[in-house]
Amino acid sequence: SGRAPSPSPPPLWPDELQAADAADDPACATGACPGAPRPTPAEVIDWVALPPFEAWERLLGRIGEEEPALHGILADMGLESFGGGEIRVVFPGDRLRYRKEQLEHHSGAFEELAHLHLGAPFRLLAVEGDPDLETRPSLTLVLEQRRQAIQRAADEEARAHPSIRALVDAFDAQIVAVRPLARPS
């Protein structure tokens, strides 16, 4: 037939291509892909002004909201260093290979979320070592330490409270357990 071919649509500009890719990618719902909205300066964690573990803890909190599986992996790792575009974490050697495989699976998500929430690119490096509270704290260890401190304070308060002491004395009773109302954060 004598019909002319229909004209092809005009080409997309790079920013239009990026926005189109972002709209088609379900991972972009987290805001962790190119073209996704970036946080305003007030939302970025001021990691330079914070102690390293506090910056790490805040970053893990944000990661937990968007990538719970990644948060679960990172929570047990001890923070060795934070800065210079690198976050170095430690994990015991007997489980390090498995954890490294998990991190490799999530490395793109981590790098995007770190850049999004820290306002700068960071890569994660996992090395062999044991987390400890003094030099290489993990979120898991710190939360357990906080939980124990809250428990001790609740126990002491219960044992020192005049009404509770009067009941214990009157009934020759014992305080078996105290459940604190507060949870570690």
Contacts in CASP RR format, 6 or more apart in sequence:
PFRMAT RR
TARGET T0000
AUTHOR 0000-0000-0000
METHOD contacts of the structure
MODEL  1
SGRAPSPSPPPLWPDELQAADAADDPACATGACPGAPRPTPAEVIDWVAL
PPFEAWERLLGRIGEEEPALHGILADMGLESFGGGEIRVVFPGDRLRYRK
EQLEHHSGAFEELAHLHLGAPFRLLAVEGDPDLETRPSLTLVLEQRRQAI
QRAADEEARAHPSIRALVDAFDAQIVAVRPLARPS
12 20 0 8 1.000
18 34 0 8 1.000
18 35 0 8 1.000
19 35 0 8 1.000
21 33 0 8 1.000
21 34 0 8 1.000
21 35 0 8 1.000
22 28 0 8 1.000
22 33 0 8 1.000
22 34 0 8 1.000
22 35 0 8 1.000
22 36 0 8 1.000
25 33 0 8 1.000
27 33 0 8 1.000
27 109 0 8 1.000
28 35 0 8 1.000
28 36 0 8 1.000
30 36 0 8 1.000
30 66 0 8 1.000
30 67 0 8 1.000
30 109 0 8 1.000
30 113 0 8 1.000
31 37 0 8 1.000
31 66 0 8 1.000
31 112 0 8 1.000
31 116 0 8 1.000
32 66 0 8 1.000
32 109 0 8 1.000
32 112 0 8 1.000
32 113 0 8 1.000
32 116 0 8 1.000
33 112 0 8 1.000
36 116 0 8 1.000
38 116 0 8 1.000
38 119 0 8 1.000
39 116 0 8 1.000
39 117 0 8 1.000
39 119 0 8 1.000
43 117 0 8 1.000
44 117 0 8 1.000
44 118 0 8 1.000
44 119 0 8 1.000
45 55 0 8 1.000
45 58 0 8 1.000
45 59 0 8 1.000
45 62 0 8 1.000
45 117 0 8 1.000
45 118 0 8 1.000
45 119 0 8 1.000
46 55 0 8 1.000
47 55 0 8 1.000
47 59 0 8 1.000
47 82 0 8 1.000
47 83 0 8 1.000
47 118 0 8 1.000
50 58 0 8 1.000
52 79 0 8 1.000
52 81 0 8 1.000
52 82 0 8 1.000
52 83 0 8 1.000
53 79 0 8 1.000
53 82 0 8 1.000
53 137 0 8 1.000
53 142 0 8 1.000
55 82 0 8 1.000
55 118 0 8 1.000
56 79 0 8 1.000
56 82 0 8 1.000
56 87 0 8 1.000
56 139 0 8 1.000
57 139 0 8 1.000
57 142 0 8 1.000
58 117 0 8 1.000
59 113 0 8 1.000
59 114 0 8 1.000
59 117 0 8 1.000
59 118 0 8 1.000
60 71 0 8 1.000
60 74 0 8 1.000
60 75 0 8 1.000
60 139 0 8 1.000
61 71 0 8 1.000
62 113 0 8 1.000
62 117 0 8 1.000
63 70 0 8 1.000
63 71 0 8 1.000
63 74 0 8 1.000
63 110 0 8 1.000
63 113 0 8 1.000
63 117 0 8 1.000
64 70 0 8 1.000
64 71 0 8 1.000
64 72 0 8 1.000
66 113 0 8 1.000
67 106 0 8 1.000
67 109 0 8 1.000
67 110 0 8 1.000
67 113 0 8 1.000
69 106 0 8 1.000
70 106 0 8 1.000
70 109 0 8 1.000
70 110 0 8 1.000
70 113 0 8 1.000
73 99 0 8 1.000
73 102 0 8 1.000
73 103 0 8 1.000
73 106 0 8 1.000
74 89 0 8 1.000
74 110 0 8 1.000
74 139 0 8 1.000
75 138 0 8 1.000
75 139 0 8 1.000
75 140 0 8 1.000
76 91 0 8 1.000
76 131 0 8 1.000
76 138 0 8 1.000
76 139 0 8 1.000
76 140 0 8 1.000
77 89 0 8 1.000
77 90 0 8 1.000
77 91 0 8 1.000
77 99 0 8 1.000
77 126 0 8 1.000
77 131 0 8 1.000
77 138 0 8 1.000
78 89 0 8 1.000
78 90 0 8 1.000
78 91 0 8 1.000
78 131 0 8 1.000
78 136 0 8 1.000
78 137 0 8 1.000
78 138 0 8 1.000
78 141 0 8 1.000
79 87 0 8 1.000
79 88 0 8 1.000
79 89 0 8 1.000
79 136 0 8 1.000
79 137 0 8 1.000
79 138 0 8 1.000
80 88 0 8 1.000
80 89 0 8 1.000
80 90 0 8 1.000
80 127 0 8 1.000
80 136 0 8 1.000
81 87 0 8 1.000
81 88 0 8 1.000
82 88 0 8 1.000
83 122 0 8 1.000
84 122 0 8 1.000
85 120 0 8 1.000
85 121 0 8 1.000
85 122 0 8 1.000
85 123 0 8 1.000
86 122 0 8 1.000
86 123 0 8 1.000
86 124 0 8 1.000
86 125 0 8 1.000
87 114 0 8 1.000
87 122 0 8 1.000
87 123 0 8 1.000
87 124 0 8 1.000
87 125 0 8 1.000
88 125 0 8 1.000
88 126 0 8 1.000
88 127 0 8 1.000
89 124 0 8 1.000
89 125 0 8 1.000
89 126 0 8 1.000
89 127 0 8 1.000
90 126 0 8 1.000
90 127 0 8 1.000
90 128 0 8 1.000
90 129 0 8 1.000
90 130 0 8 1.000
90 131 0 8 1.000
90 136 0 8 1.000
91 99 0 8 1.000
91 126 0 8 1.000
91 127 0 8 1.000
91 128 0 8 1.000
91 129 0 8 1.000
91 131 0 8 1.000
92 128 0 8 1.000
92 129 0 8 1.000
92 130 0 8 1.000
92 131 0 8 1.000
93 128 0 8 1.000
93 129 0 8 1.000
96 126 0 8 1.000
96 127 0 8 1.000
96 128 0 8 1.000
96 129 0 8 1.000
99 126 0 8 1.000
100 126 0 8 1.000
103 110 0 8 1.000
103 124 0 8 1.000
103 126 0 8 1.000
107 124 0 8 1.000
110 124 0 8 1.000
111 121 0 8 1.000
111 122 0 8 1.000
111 123 0 8 1.000
111 124 0 8 1.000
114 121 0 8 1.000
114 122 0 8 1.000
114 124 0 8 1.000
115 121 0 8 1.000
115 122 0 8 1.000
129 136 0 8 1.000
130 136 0 8 1.000
131 137 0 8 1.000
131 138 0 8 1.000
131 140 0 8 1.000
131 141 0 8 1.000
132 141 0 8 1.000
133 141 0 8 1.000
133 142 0 8 1.000
133 145 0 8 1.000
143 184 0 8 1.000
146 184 0 8 1.000
146 185 0 8 1.000
147 183 0 8 1.000
147 184 0 8 1.000
149 184 0 8 1.000
150 180 0 8 1.000
150 182 0 8 1.000
150 183 0 8 1.000
150 184 0 8 1.000
151 178 0 8 1.000
151 180 0 8 1.000
153 180 0 8 1.000
154 178 0 8 1.000
154 179 0 8 1.000
154 180 0 8 1.000
154 181 0 8 1.000
154 182 0 8 1.000
155 175 0 8 1.000
155 178 0 8 1.000
158 164 0 8 1.000
158 175 0 8 1.000
158 178 0 8 1.000
159 165 0 8 1.000
159 175 0 8 1.000
164 175 0 8 1.000
167 173 0 8 1.000
168 174 0 8 1.000
168 175 0 8 1.000
END
